[in-house]
Amino acid sequence: MVTVGRQYADYIVTEYGIAKLMNKNLRERANELISVAHPNFRAELRKEAQRLFWP
């Protein structure tokens, strides 16, 4: 396991894909991370992201 501050993470790799985070704002980063999350959790994550980032 590797831990770095979110501002230093350019790529996140999971078994579901690669999220490219460089030069993206928080909304875009959230969408990228949701796209590589386990499919069973994506709907819940999108709902929570909308609550947090889209007033």
Order of alpha helices (4+ residues) and beta strands (2+ residues): beta-beta-alpha-alpha
